[in-house]
Amino acid sequence: MQDGTLLAALDLGSNSFRLEIGRYHGGHIERVEYLKETVRLGAGLDEHKTLSLVAMERGWECLARFAEKLRPFERRQVRAVATQTLREARNRDDFLGRAQAILGFPIDVIAGHEEARLIYQGVSHLLPQSDERRLVVDIGGRSTEVILGQGYSPQRMESYGLGSASWSTRYFPGGRVSEAALRRAVVAAKAVVDEALDVFAPGSWDAVYASSGTAGALADMLALAGFAPGVITREGIDWVADRLVRAGHVDEVRLDGLKDDRRPVLAGGLSVLLALFELFDWTVVNRAQGALRQGALYDLIDRASDQSDVRERTVRWLAQKFAVDTAQAERVRRVATGLFEQVATPDPRNGRYSQKLAWAARLHEIGAHISHTSAHRHGAYILDHVDAPGFSLPELHRMSLLVLGQRGKLRKLEPHFGDELFIKQLLCLRLAVLLCHARKDPDVAALRLQYASRQFRLTTVPGWARQYPQSAWLLQEEADAWAKTAWRLTVDLR
């Protein structure tokens, strides 16, 4: 990545949407602009996990304003990530379809562990380089992430389903605050995160850092009240809690530095932080400047290099973990991507889809570690449920579908038959798997794959079918399988 390149990251949080624009220089990113809007997307999630139209419209309107800032940017310069609310929402595709059209860029719904990883990247890159062991806590609107790491490397990551917005709605309805309600909220929060003590044992860190809205708001209020700047102490949050309880309502509390958009979620965020203080027996927590959006910016730098792309490292890790035959995986990858290049029409998305096909090909046998006969089903399940650093949930799901569809009947993937690029990926992977059935390099130079209007045509050079009779038979079987769908594969075997 060249010095001077502009990069942008969007964090579609449960409470606020944030846009961070920075300029890359010498391995670091200098802030150019920062925009934040309180959207309260999570407040529109009902008991059935359905987002209301009103909440979705607030999000679309915000993204339309952000989109104006991003018009000069290319795809490789922007990363947009969505967190807990869109992880939970059953109708998230209704929101995302229009949101991506408005924004002009893909929006990645990321898993909790991926959110934690990016948060740690954002925090660690804005701290002085050090060997200290850092425990990072991020209280969001509907989830709380806890990460233990050293330097730029996260070592343990967890995401818990509680946050400032969800706890405010549940335990402080209408903004009313009492000592009993605050205690119930703290006890309930501790019940959710108490298992963290098994993952993050006391004594395994040298310093604690808190990032994002709740921590920033409390640190600002405490500094203006005369407490030590840049830190949050147990004495300080007890003081804020006392002021809040005395006021009886979030609208009545008077604290310098408390912004109006923070009031509705102050009690919930405070109760979660109090629970963490009590659980881990902290006395002081440092305020962190970095957060999820900065982590997404630095992730863009990594993605600019195949060697640094965390997704590439994750694929290698999964292949090793599930004892994949790497020679066969590489063989299938070469054949699948080679065929895909033959049928990929000019489209700026093709490079990304070829890369995802390559990853799916390299992992197509991970399920064989569990069962040979149902390897494709087990492999698909693993990819849909594994914590895979660097990947968004939709990316993992698409790879899961490709692994599931690498063999067997095609009707199981019928809901996705309207996606031409997916069909091209799927057919190329299936052809690669069967052509590599002998676990030897096939004669792909003798094959030509063409595509036009839902029809594929595979031709061979004369004599190929006689030389490879088993492959010829498998290809004819494959053509028969596609004949039962709305797509066609014709094989001209000579």
Secondary structure by P-SEA (a helix, b strand, c coil): ccccbbbbbbbbcccbbbbbbbbbcccbbbbcbbbbbbccccccccccccccaaaaaaaaaaaaaaaaaacccccccbbbbbccccccccaaaaaaaaaaaaacbbbbbccaaaaaaaaaaaaaaaccccccbbbbbbbcccbbbbbbbccccccbbbbccccaaaaaaaccccccccaaaaaaaaaaaaaacccccccccccccccccccccaaaaaaaaaaaaccccccccaaaaaaaaaaaaaacccccccccccccccccaaaaaaaaaaaaaaaacccbbbbbcccaaaaaaaaaaaaccccccaaaaaaaaaaaaaccaaaaaaaaaaaaaaaaaaccccccaaaaaaaaaaaaaaaccccccccccaaaaaaaaaaaccccccccaaaaaaaaaaaaaccccccccccccccaaaaaaaaaaaaaaaaaccccccccccbbbbbcccbbbbbbccccccccaaaaaaaaaaaaaaccccbbbbbbcc
